[in-house]
Amino acid sequence: MSLRIAYLTGEYPRATDTFIQREVAALRARGLTVETCSMRRTEAEHHTGPEQRTEAARTFHVLEATLNPARLIAAHLAAWRRPRAWLRALRLAWRTSPGGIKPTLYQLIYLVEAAVLAHHLRVRGLTHLHNHIAKSSCTVAMLASEMSGIPFSFTLHGPDIFYEPYRWRLDEKIARAQFVACISHFARSQAMVFSGPVHWRKLHIVHCGVDPARYDGAAPDVPAHLVFVGRLAAVKGVPMLLEAMQGLIADHPDLRLTLVGDGPEREGLEARARGLRGHVDFAGYQSQDEVAALLREATALVLPSFAEGLPVVLMEALAARVPVVTTRIAGVAELVEDELSGLLVPPGDAVALRAALGRVLGDPEMRRRMGEAGRARVLEEFASDREAAWLAQLFEGYAKGTPPETLRPEGRA
């Protein structure tokens, strides 16, 4: 088929965004041409497995190309051959600036980068641009689309974009995008807040997905091993988890907590965990296979976040038949059914978190029941190959001018 898609995000591949890799791989497996672009080159610490290293080697890096004088000049000479489109992009960059000297300067930088990206798209014969994460990289995508005439779409995650929707002009991006893939009903509802009803028909729900086969196996039967997977940042609520651990150790003296991931709060969290020496392990970034192996040794996965989109790690745990304890926020309840596949607790409540963890640790039959229900839920609505098929249907339908009119694929919720 003639559809050739460019995938753009701020940093690709990242250890924290393996769901994008899975989506790209699933689309390619369906026969679509997908070439990846990244604003910046990721550090080696994110290349935790052969998949990441392969993807990093084949990805176009916009900032590096922009800093290459020959490529920069070639791109802008090409852009100026279509002066009206270039001027429209300039006006759009100016008009969507949040105001102030520094933000306006950034808008002009995004315009320069957009010209480089647009030139790359034309040289490679790419016919559609899709962006993940609707912040600065999506601004570049919007400007490149205006400059090149190549349509763009984007996947809307949250939660941080919803804190500053006007700064990132979510309204303008939704209006100009060919369609928007919202990762949950919650994300779609937020997009509806910042867009007119005329655009709601193009707000579809495309779940981030996992490959259930990677996590298949017997339900783990480990009595006291909790696993957390995520960035070590304030939004993830790890101090609440450490506080809950202190209250659990008396009843579960062999209790272990493995924290997978890294981030700006790691040093402070390590200091807080010193009183739990022997019970807490900071494992750093891990590959997909390593995370899958850890889940096979877990009693439960715990994610006490204060804000989320729809965490993929919860899907991974449920696919591995591991019950989850997490917070009742955003779109989480669209995946985790309270008392059925996991336990939902109020965010910021360490007492409720400790009580929920105590229930899971003390009831192996409940863990088994939740594990089976969780895997069934993932197979039904969050398998990466099925979500890629739906996303491919959107790409193809919009390219042909016959887009699907449903939020989800026919026959699915």
N, C-alpha and C positions, 0 to 999 in steps of 0.2 A: 504494500500500500504506500501512497505518497506521503502520508503524514510522518514528519520527522520532528521529534520533540527534543527541546533543550530543557534540562532540569537545572534550576539555579537555587542556591541557598547561600547563607553567609559563609559557612565553613563546611566543606564536604571532602571526605567522610569524617564524621566525628564519632567517637566511642559512645556519646550520649544520644546520637540520632541514628541508630542502626535501622530504625523503621524506614528511613528514607532509602537506605541501601536495599532493604527487602522489597520496597515498592518498585524501585528501578529494576531490580532483577526480575520481579514478577512481570512487569510490563515487557521487558525484553523477551522473557520466556513466551509471551503471547505473540511475539513477532513484531512488536513495535521497535522502531529505531529511537533510542534514548541516549543522548549525549549529555554528560554532566558538566556543570559549570559551578564554580565556587568563587565568591568574592575574594576570599583569602585562602592561603594554603594552610592546612591544618598541621599542627605540630606532630612529631613522631609518636608522642605518647597516645595519640588517638588511633594509631594504626596497630590495633591490638590483635589483629589476625590477618591471614592472607587476603581475605575479602577487602579489608580496608586498604591494604597496600596496593592491590590491583586497581581499585577505584581511584586512589590518589594519583596513580601514575597516568591514568587515562582522562583525568579531569582538567578542563580549561580554567585557569586562574585569572580572573579579571584584573585584580589589582596589579599582579606581576606584569601583565600585558600592558596595563596603563602606564606603568613606570618604565617601560621600554620605549625610548624615543621614536624609534622607527615604526613600531606598531601603533603608537599613539598618533603619530602624524598620518600614517596610512588610513587609520580609522576615521580621523576627522576630515581628511580630504574626501573620503568616500561619503561621509555624512553630508558634507557641504555640496555634494552633487545633487542633493535633494533639499535645497535651501528652505522651502516652505515647511517641510517636515521637521527640519532642524530647528527652525524658529518656533514651531508649535511646541516642540519639546522644551525649548528654552522658556517659553511663556508658562508651560505647565510646571516646570521646576520652580520658577519664581512664584507662581500663584499658590503652590502647595507648600511653600516654606512656612513653618510655624512662626516666623518673625524673629528678629534679632540678627545681629551680625554673624555670629558663629553658625546658627542653624542655616542661614542663607548661604554661607560659604560652603557648608556641607552639601546643600542642594546643588550647587554648581559643580562640586566634586562628583556627585552622583551623576550629573549630566555628562561629564567627561567620561566616566566609567561606562555610562549607557551607550555612548558612541562606540567605544571599544567592543562592548558586548554585541551591539547591533551589527557591527562589521563582521564579527566572528560568526554570528548566526547566518548572515548572508553568504559568507565564504563557504560555510559548511553545508549550505542548502537546507537549513533547518526551517521548519514552517510553523512551529508553535513553541512558545516559551511558557514553562510552568515554574512557579516559585513556591518554595516552602518557607514559612515564617514571614509574616506580613510586615516586617519592619524595613530596615534600610535596603536589604537586597530586593525587596518588593518594590521599593521606590525606583531602584535602578531598572528593574524589569518593566515597570510602567513607562518610564522615560524611553527605554530602548524600544518598546512596542510602538510608542508614538513616533519615534524617529524612523523606525524601519518599516512600519506597517504590518509587522508580524504580530498576530494576536497573542495575548497572554492570559493566563489564569493563575490562581494561587490556592494553596492549602492554608486554611485559617486554623491555628492551633489555640493560642492563648496560653497562660492567662495574661502575660505582661502586655500584650498589644491592647488589651481592654483597659489597662490603667491609663494609657496615653493615646486614645484613638484619634484625637484631633491633631496631636503632634505628628502622627504617622499617616494622617489623612486616610483613615480606613474607609471613609465615605467615598472619596474619589477613586480609590483603588477598586472598591466593589463596583462602582458605576462603570469604570472603564474595562474591567476584566470581562473576558468572554464568559467565564463562569467561576464560581468559588466552591472549592471542596472544603466543607466544614467537617471537622473531625467528630463532632457530636451534635446532638440537638441543642445542648447548651451553647456551644460555639455559634451555631446558626442563629440562635435567639439573640446573641450579642451582635452579630452582623446585621440583624434586622433592626436593632436599636439605632444603628448608625447608617442606615440606608433607607431609601424610599421604597414603598410597596412595589413600585414598578420593577425593582431589581430582585425581589424576593424569589421569583421563579427560577433564577439561576443560582440560588444558594442550595447546593446539594449536600448530602451527608455521605462522606467517604471516610470510613474508619481507618485509622492506622491499624495495620494487621501484623500477625506473627505467623510463622510456619509451625503449625501444631506438631508436625512430625518431628521437629527438632527437640521437642520437650516430652515426647510420648514415653511412657514407661509406667511401671507400677507406682502407685501412690507412695510417697516417702513415709517411712515409719520411724522418724527420729524424734526422740522425746523432748529435747530442749535446745533447738538451734533456730534462732530467728535470723532472717536475712533482710537487709535493706539494700536497695539498688537505686542510686540517684546521685545528683550533684550534691556536694557537701556545701550547700548554700542555705541562707536563712529561711528561704521559702519552704524548705523540705521538713522543717520542724524536728530535726534530729535531737536538739536539747530536750524536747519533750520525751523522746524515746529513751534517752539516757536516764532521765528522771524516773520513768516507768520501770526501767531495768533495776534500779536500786530497790524498788519495792517488791520485785519478783524474785530476786536471788535468794531470799530467805526460804521461800517455798520450793525453789528450783536451784539448788546449789551448783548443779552442773550446767546451768544455762549459759549459752554462748550467743553472741550477736556478731554477725559479720556485716560490715559496712562496705559495700562495693561502690566505688566512685571517687571523685576528687572534686576540689573546688575551693573557693576563697575562705570557707569557714573551717577547713580541715585542721589547721594548727590549733585553733581555739577548741574545737571538739575533742581533739586528742588530749588537750589539757584537762577538759571536763571529765574525760573517761579514765583518767589516771586512778581514781578511786575505785574503778571497776576492773582493775588490772586482772588479766586472766579470763575475763568474761567478754571482752570487746576486741575485735580484730579489724583494723583498717586495711582493706585489701587493695585499694586503689582501683584504677580502671581495669576491667576484665573484658575479654573477648566474648562474643555471643556463645561460643561453645563452653567457655569457662563459667559464664553465668548459668547456662543450662545445667552444667555439672553441679554447681552450688545448689541450685533449686532441687536437684535430686537428693540432697542431703539436708533439706530444710524442713522444719516443723511448720513454719508459716513465714510468709513474707509480710513485712510491716512497712507502711509508708504513711507517716503522720503529717503529711503536707498541709500547709496553710492555703496554698493556691495551686491549681493544676489545670491542665487541659483535660486529657483523658490518658493517664499514664500507660505507656506500652508495657512497662515492667509488670503491671498488674495482669495484663493479658498473658505475658510469659509465665507468670506464676500459676495462673489458673490453667493454662495449657499443660503445665507440668503436674496438675492435680494437687497443687499446694494452696491451702486456704490463705486468704489475705485479711489483714487487719489494716484498715485505712480510714481516712476522714471523709465525712459526708459533705463533699464540696463539688462545685462545677458539674462536670459530666460523669463523675465517678459512679454514681448510682445507675447510670445507663449500662454499665458493665458489671459491677459488683452488686449482687442482690443480697441485701442484708439478711443474715441468718440462713441464707441458702448456699451462697458460694463464698461468703466471708462475713466479716463484722464491720459495720460502719460506726464510727464514733465522732462526736463533735470535734472540730479542729481546736487545738490549743488546750484540750482537757486531758492532762496527764493521768488523772485518776481514772477517767473512763477508758483511756488507752491501756492502763495497767490492768484494769478489770477484764477488758476484752482479750488481752493477751493471756491472762491467767486462765480464762475459759478455754481458749484454743489449746494451750499447753496441757491442760488437765483432762482433755476429752478426745481420745484417739478416734472414737466412732464418729464424733462430729467432724473431725478433720477429714476422715475418709469420705463422709457424705458430701461435705463442701467441695472437696477436691474433684469428685466426679461431676457435681453440678457445674463447677467452674469450667472444667474442660468442655462440657457439652455447650456451655454458653459461648466459648471462644469458637468452637467448631461452627456454631450457628451463625455468628455475626462478625467475627473478628479474624478470620483466616485470610492471610495476605493474598493468596491466589484469587480468592473470590472478590476481595476488595479491588485488586488490580483489574479484574475483569470488568467491574463496574466503572472504575476510573477510565479504562480504555473505551468503554461505551460512551462515556461523556466526551472524551477527546474526539472520537470519531463522529459522534452525533453533532457536536457543535461545528466541526470542520465541514460537515455536509449540509449544515443548515437545518438539521432535523434533530434538535437536542431532546433528550428524555425530559418528560414533564413531571417526573416523580422525584421525591426526596431521596429514595433508596431504590434499589432494583425491584422490579416487579416481583411480588410474592414475598418480599422481605420487609420487616418493620421499618 
